[in-house]
């Protein structure tokens, strides 16, 4: 491939970008400072919000060329607590719960596996100093 991109961070954002870029003809390098994706999570459940857009978030993710090869659970009722208030959100698939960790079925591991199978170059245990194509002046994915 003639076009090469270096991505700082091997979390779901960096891996998602790497999948999309690779499918669009880029040679992609992902640099992750930890030795695995999802390492900071402990089998946590997180929600993919699905009520603010007309398009279902699953269909939106699939339209980018990213496979939904991770475990998820649709939620039709969600109560959010904030100080002394609570708000309940209802509706068909108000959100999807996804597991986060570096193990089978988790969003992080599935994203990494998909990227690797496509041929994305993933460098674990490496910082991006001097190799990032990020246009921001920061050197970490947190700034993006």
FIDOPA-328200 format. One record per atom (N, C-alpha, C): y, z, x; residue number from 1; residue in three letters. Coordinates in steps of 0.05 Angstrom, whole numbers. Atoms other than C-alpha are relative to their C-alpha. Layout:
north; up; east; i; aa
Y; Z; X; NUM; ALA .
...
//
This chain:
north; up; east; i; aa
-24; 0; 17; 1; UNK .
0; 0; 0; 1; UNK .
25; 0; 18; 1; UNK .
-25; 2; -16; 2; UNK .
70; -16; 25; 2; UNK .
19; 23; -5; 2; UNK .
-18; -21; 7; 3; UNK .
106; 40; -10; 3; UNK .
-13; 28; 3; 3; UNK .
11; -26; -5; 4; UNK .
96; 112; 12; 4; UNK .
19; 21; -9; 4; UNK .
-16; -23; 10; 5; UNK .
121; 177; -20; 5; UNK .
-13; 26; 9; 5; UNK .
9; -26; -7; 6; UNK .
116; 248; 5; 6; UNK .
11; 20; -20; 6; UNK .
-7; -19; 22; 7; UNK .
116; 303; -48; 7; UNK .
-3; 29; 10; 7; UNK .
3; -29; -7; 8; UNK .
131; 377; -33; 8; UNK .
-12; 15; -23; 8; UNK .
12; -17; 20; 9; UNK .
85; 422; -72; 9; UNK .
-24; -13; -14; 9; UNK .
25; 9; 13; 10; UNK .
14; 414; -98; 10; UNK .
-7; 14; -25; 10; UNK .
4; -12; 27; 11; UNK .
24; 448; -165; 11; UNK .
-3; -22; -20; 11; UNK .
4; 21; 20; 12; UNK .
18; 412; -231; 12; UNK .
22; -21; -1; 12; UNK .
-22; 20; 0; 13; UNK .
86; 378; -225; 13; UNK .
-4; -20; 23; 13; UNK .
5; 18; -23; 14; UNK .
72; 351; -155; 14; UNK .
-24; -17; -3; 14; UNK .
24; 16; 4; 15; UNK .
2; 330; -173; 15; UNK .
3; -20; -22; 15; UNK .
-6; 19; 21; 16; UNK .
24; 299; -238; 16; UNK .
16; -24; 9; 16; UNK .
-16; 21; -11; 17; UNK .
77; 259; -202; 17; UNK .
-17; -18; 19; 17; UNK .
17; 16; -19; 18; UNK .
26; 238; -149; 18; UNK .
-19; -19; -15; 18; UNK .
18; 16; 16; 19; UNK .
-22; 212; -202; 19; UNK .
15; -25; -11; 19; UNK .
-16; 22; 12; 20; UNK .
33; 171; -236; 20; UNK .
9; -20; 21; 20; UNK .
-9; 18; -22; 21; UNK .
61; 144; -171; 21; UNK .
-22; -17; 12; 21; UNK .
23; 15; -11; 22; UNK .
-7; 125; -144; 22; UNK .
-9; -22; -18; 22; UNK .
8; 20; 20; 23; UNK .
-24; 88; -208; 23; UNK .
21; -23; -1; 23; UNK .
-21; 20; -1; 24; UNK .
42; 50; -198; 24; UNK .
4; -12; 27; 24; UNK .
0; 15; -25; 25; UNK .
25; 25; -129; 25; UNK .
11; 15; 25; 25; UNK .
-10; -15; -23; 26; UNK .
50; 81; -83; 26; UNK .
-23; 13; 15; 26; UNK .
17; -16; -17; 27; UNK .
13; 112; -25; 27; UNK .
13; 28; 1; 27; UNK .
-12; -26; 4; 28; UNK .
24; 186; -39; 28; UNK .
-12; 22; 17; 28; UNK .
8; -24; -15; 29; UNK .
21; 248; 6; 29; UNK .
12; 24; -15; 29; UNK .
-8; -25; 12; 30; UNK .
24; 316; -27; 30; UNK .
-4; 22; 21; 30; UNK .
1; -22; -19; 31; UNK .
40; 376; 18; 31; UNK .
2; 27; -15; 31; UNK .
0; -26; 13; 32; UNK .
21; 445; -9; 32; UNK .
-4; 22; 20; 32; UNK .
1; -21; -20; 33; UNK .
34; 508; 31; 33; UNK .
-24; 19; -3; 33; UNK .
24; -17; 4; 34; UNK .
-24; 547; 0; 34; UNK .
-25; -17; 5; 34; UNK .
25; 15; -6; 35; UNK .
-97; 528; 13; 35; UNK .
-14; -11; -24; 35; UNK .
11; 12; 25; 36; UNK .
-110; 508; -60; 36; UNK .
21; -1; -22; 36; UNK .
-18; 2; 23; 37; UNK .
-75; 488; -124; 37; UNK .
-6; 23; -19; 37; UNK .
4; -21; 20; 38; UNK .
-65; 543; -176; 38; UNK .
-7; 27; 12; 38; UNK .
8; -25; -14; 39; UNK .
-76; 598; -124; 39; UNK .
15; 25; -10; 39; UNK .
-16; -23; 8; 40; UNK .
-20; 642; -152; 40; UNK .
-8; 10; -28; 40; UNK .
8; -8; 27; 41; UNK .
-53; 646; -221; 41; UNK .
-27; 13; 1; 41; UNK .
25; -16; 1; 42; UNK .
-111; 691; -242; 42; UNK .
-14; -5; -27; 42; UNK .
13; 8; 25; 43; UNK .
-143; 652; -299; 43; UNK .
19; 6; -24; 43; UNK .
-20; -5; 21; 44; UNK .
-78; 660; -339; 44; UNK .
-1; -22; -20; 44; UNK .
-4; 20; 20; 45; UNK .
-66; 624; -404; 45; UNK .
29; -6; -2; 45; UNK .
-28; 8; 4; 46; UNK .
-2; 585; -410; 46; UNK .
1; -21; -23; 46; UNK .
-2; 18; 22; 47; UNK .
24; 544; -468; 47; UNK .
15; -25; 7; 47; UNK .
-15; 25; -1; 48; UNK .
43; 471; -469; 48; UNK .
14; -4; -27; 48; UNK .
-16; 1; 25; 49; UNK .
98; 470; -521; 49; UNK .
-3; -27; -13; 49; UNK .
6; 25; 13; 50; UNK .
85; 418; -574; 50; UNK .
15; -3; -27; 50; UNK .
-13; 2; 26; 51; UNK .
134; 427; -631; 51; UNK .
28; -12; 0; 51; UNK .
-28; 9; -1; 52; UNK .
202; 403; -606; 52; UNK .
2; -31; 1; 52; UNK .
-1; 30; -1; 53; UNK .
183; 329; -599; 53; UNK .
-18; -11; -22; 53; UNK .
16; 13; 21; 54; UNK .
155; 280; -649; 54; UNK .
-28; -9; 10; 54; UNK .
25; 9; -12; 55; UNK .
101; 258; -601; 55; UNK .
-16; 24; 9; 55; UNK .
18; -22; -9; 56; UNK .
41; 304; -589; 56; UNK .
0; 1; 30; 56; UNK .
-2; -3; -29; 57; UNK .
45; 331; -518; 57; UNK .
-25; -12; 14; 57; UNK .
25; 12; -11; 58; UNK .
-28; 309; -506; 58; UNK .
3; -30; 3; 58; UNK .
-4; 30; 0; 59; UNK .
-12; 237; -524; 59; UNK .
21; -8; 21; 59; UNK .
-21; 5; -19; 60; UNK .
51; 241; -482; 60; UNK .
-11; 1; 29; 60; UNK .
12; -3; -27; 61; UNK .
13; 265; -420; 61; UNK .
-19; -24; 6; 61; UNK .
19; 22; -3; 62; UNK .
-41; 212; -431; 62; UNK .
15; -27; 4; 62; UNK .
-15; 25; -3; 63; UNK .
13; 158; -437; 63; UNK .
11; -4; 29; 63; UNK .
-8; 2; -28; 64; UNK .
33; 174; -365; 64; UNK .
-23; -8; 18; 64; UNK .
24; 7; -16; 65; UNK .
-38; 159; -342; 65; UNK .
-14; 24; 11; 65; UNK .
13; -24; -9; 66; UNK .
-59; 231; -332; 66; UNK .
-22; 7; -20; 66; UNK .
23; -7; 17; 67; UNK .
-128; 250; -359; 67; UNK .
2; 29; -8; 67; UNK .
1; -28; 10; 68; UNK .
-136; 312; -402; 68; UNK .
-28; 11; 6; 68; UNK .
27; -9; -8; 69; UNK .
-197; 334; -363; 69; UNK .
-1; 30; 6; 69; UNK .
-1; -29; -4; 70; UNK .
-180; 408; -367; 70; UNK .
-5; 13; -27; 70; UNK .
4; -15; 25; 71; UNK .
-196; 462; -419; 71; UNK .
26; 6; -13; 71; UNK .
-24; -7; 16; 72; UNK .
-145; 472; -474; 72; UNK .
-8; 8; -28; 72; UNK .
4; -10; 27; 73; UNK .
-140; 506; -541; 73; UNK .
25; -5; -17; 73; UNK .
-24; 3; 17; 74; UNK .
-93; 484; -597; 74; UNK .
6; 26; -15; 74; UNK .
-10; -25; 14; 75; UNK .
-52; 540; -628; 75; UNK .
17; -9; -23; 75; UNK .
-16; 8; 23; 76; UNK .
-25; 532; -699; 76; UNK .
20; 22; -9; 76; UNK .
-19; -21; 6; 77; UNK .
11; 599; -702; 77; UNK .
5; 16; 25; 77; UNK .
-8; -14; -24; 78; UNK .
49; 633; -646; 78; UNK .
23; 18; -5; 78; UNK .
-22; -19; 3; 79; UNK .
91; 696; -648; 79; UNK .
11; 7; 27; 79; UNK .
-14; -5; -25; 80; UNK .
143; 704; -594; 80; UNK .
17; 26; -4; 80; UNK .
-15; -25; 2; 81; UNK .
171; 774; -581; 81; UNK .
22; 0; 21; 81; UNK .
-23; -1; -17; 82; UNK .
240; 784; -551; 82; UNK .
15; 26; -7; 82; UNK .
-12; -26; 5; 83; UNK .
266; 856; -546; 83; UNK .
-10; 11; -26; 83; UNK .
7; -12; 26; 84; UNK .
266; 881; -618; 84; UNK .
-6; -22; -21; 84; UNK .
3; 22; 19; 85; UNK .
258; 812; -650; 85; UNK .
-27; -14; 5; 85; UNK .
24; 16; -2; 86; UNK .
197; 770; -664; 86; UNK .
4; -25; -17; 86; UNK .
-2; 25; 14; 87; UNK .
194; 697; -684; 87; UNK .
-27; -13; -1; 87; UNK .
26; 13; 3; 88; UNK .
132; 663; -711; 88; UNK .
5; -30; -4; 88; UNK .
-1; 29; 2; 89; UNK .
124; 589; -700; 89; UNK .
-27; -9; -12; 89; UNK .
24; 10; 12; 90; UNK .
74; 553; -744; 90; UNK .
1; -30; -2; 90; UNK .
2; 29; 2; 91; UNK .
50; 482; -751; 91; UNK .
-25; -9; 14; 91; UNK .
24; 12; -13; 92; UNK .
-7; 437; -731; 92; UNK .
5; -2; 30; 92; UNK .
-2; 0; -29; 93; UNK .
-16; 449; -657; 93; UNK .
28; 5; 10; 93; UNK .
-26; -9; -10; 94; UNK .
49; 486; -644; 94; UNK .
1; 0; 30; 94; UNK .
3; 2; -29; 95; UNK .
25; 490; -572; 95; UNK .
-29; -2; 7; 95; UNK .
28; 1; -10; 96; UNK .
-37; 481; -530; 96; UNK .
-1; 21; 22; 96; UNK .
4; -18; -22; 97; UNK .
-62; 538; -487; 97; UNK .
-17; -13; 21; 97; UNK .
15; 11; -23; 98; UNK .
-86; 517; -418; 98; UNK .
-4; 23; 20; 98; UNK .
5; -20; -20; 99; UNK .
-118; 559; -364; 99; UNK .
11; -9; 27; 99; UNK .
-12; 6; -26; 100; UNK .
-85; 564; -296; 100; UNK .
-15; 17; 21; 100; UNK .
14; -12; -23; 101; UNK .
-124; 580; -232; 101; UNK .
-12; -22; 16; 101; UNK .
14; 20; -16; 102; UNK .
-161; 544; -177; 102; UNK .
-30; 2; -5; 102; UNK .
28; 0; 7; 103; UNK .
-227; 539; -214; 103; UNK .
-6; -22; -21; 103; UNK .
8; 21; 18; 104; UNK .
-266; 490; -258; 104; UNK .
12; 4; -28; 104; UNK .
-11; -1; 27; 105; UNK .
-233; 473; -325; 105; UNK .
29; 8; -1; 105; UNK .
-28; -8; 0; 106; UNK .
-164; 498; -304; 106; UNK .
17; -25; 5; 106; UNK .
-19; 22; -2; 107; UNK .
-104; 452; -307; 107; UNK .
5; -8; 29; 107; UNK .
-6; 5; -29; 108; UNK .
-89; 459; -232; 108; UNK .
-23; -14; 14; 108; UNK .
23; 12; -13; 109; UNK .
-159; 443; -208; 109; UNK .
-6; -28; -10; 109; UNK .
5; 26; 11; 110; UNK .
-168; 385; -256; 110; UNK .
20; -20; 9; 110; UNK .
-21; 18; -10; 111; UNK .
-102; 355; -234; 111; UNK .
-5; -8; 29; 111; UNK .
5; 6; -28; 112; UNK .
-120; 361; -161; 112; UNK .
-24; -19; 2; 112; UNK .
24; 16; -2; 113; UNK .
-189; 331; -172; 113; UNK .
6; -29; -9; 113; UNK .
-7; 27; 9; 114; UNK .
-160; 272; -211; 114; UNK .
16; -15; 22; 114; UNK .
-17; 12; -21; 115; UNK .
-108; 259; -156; 115; UNK .
-18; -8; 24; 115; UNK .
17; 6; -23; 116; UNK .
-161; 262; -101; 116; UNK .
-18; -23; -6; 116; UNK .
18; 22; 7; 117; UNK .
-208; 215; -139; 117; UNK .
15; -27; 0; 117; UNK .
-16; 25; 0; 118; UNK .
-151; 164; -144; 118; UNK .
7; -9; 29; 118; UNK .
-7; 7; -28; 119; UNK .
-139; 168; -68; 119; UNK .
26; 12; 9; 119; UNK .
-24; -13; -9; 120; UNK .
-78; 212; -65; 120; UNK .
-7; 17; 25; 120; UNK .
5; -17; -24; 121; UNK .
-73; 246; 4; 121; UNK .
12; 27; -5; 121; UNK .
-9; -28; 6; 122; UNK .
-69; 321; -9; 122; UNK .
-4; 16; 25; 122; UNK .
1; -16; -25; 123; UNK .
-52; 365; 51; 123; UNK .
5; 29; -8; 123; UNK .
-2; -28; 7; 124; UNK .
-67; 438; 35; 124; UNK .
6; 16; 26; 124; UNK .
-7; -17; -23; 125; UNK .
-38; 492; 80; 125; UNK .
22; -11; 17; 125; UNK .
-22; 13; -14; 126; UNK .
21; 449; 101; 126; UNK .
26; 2; -15; 126; UNK .
-27; 1; 12; 127; UNK .
95; 456; 88; 127; UNK .
10; -29; 3; 127; UNK .
-10; 28; 0; 128; UNK .
137; 393; 77; 128; UNK .
22; -5; 20; 128; UNK .
-23; 4; -17; 129; UNK .
189; 404; 131; 129; UNK .
1; -27; 14; 129; UNK .
-3; 26; -13; 130; UNK .
214; 336; 152; 130; UNK .
-15; -23; -11; 130; UNK .
17; 22; 11; 131; UNK .
165; 297; 110; 131; UNK .
6; -6; -30; 131; UNK .
-5; 3; 28; 132; UNK .
194; 302; 40; 132; UNK .
19; -23; -7; 132; UNK .
-17; 21; 10; 133; UNK .
224; 244; 2; 133; UNK .
18; 11; -22; 133; UNK .
-17; -13; 20; 134; UNK .
259; 294; -43; 134; UNK .
29; -5; 7; 134; UNK .
-28; 5; -4; 135; UNK .
333; 275; -51; 135; UNK .
17; 25; 0; 135; UNK .
-14; -25; 1; 136; UNK .
353; 347; -60; 136; UNK .
2; 11; 29; 136; UNK .
-2; -11; -27; 137; UNK .
376; 386; 2; 137; UNK .
-19; 23; 4; 137; UNK .
19; -22; -4; 138; UNK .
323; 439; -11; 138; UNK .
-25; -11; 13; 138; UNK .
25; 8; -14; 139; UNK .
256; 438; 24; 139; UNK .
-25; 10; -15; 139; UNK .
23; -9; 15; 140; UNK .
212; 467; -31; 140; UNK .
0; -11; -28; 140; UNK .
1; 11; 27; 141; UNK .
188; 444; -99; 141; UNK .
15; 18; -20; 141; UNK .
-14; -18; 18; 142; UNK .
221; 505; -131; 142; UNK .
29; -9; -6; 142; UNK .
-27; 9; 3; 143; UNK .
289; 472; -121; 143; UNK .
2; -25; -18; 143; UNK .
-1; 26; 14; 144; UNK .
269; 407; -157; 144; UNK .
7; 4; -28; 144; UNK .
//
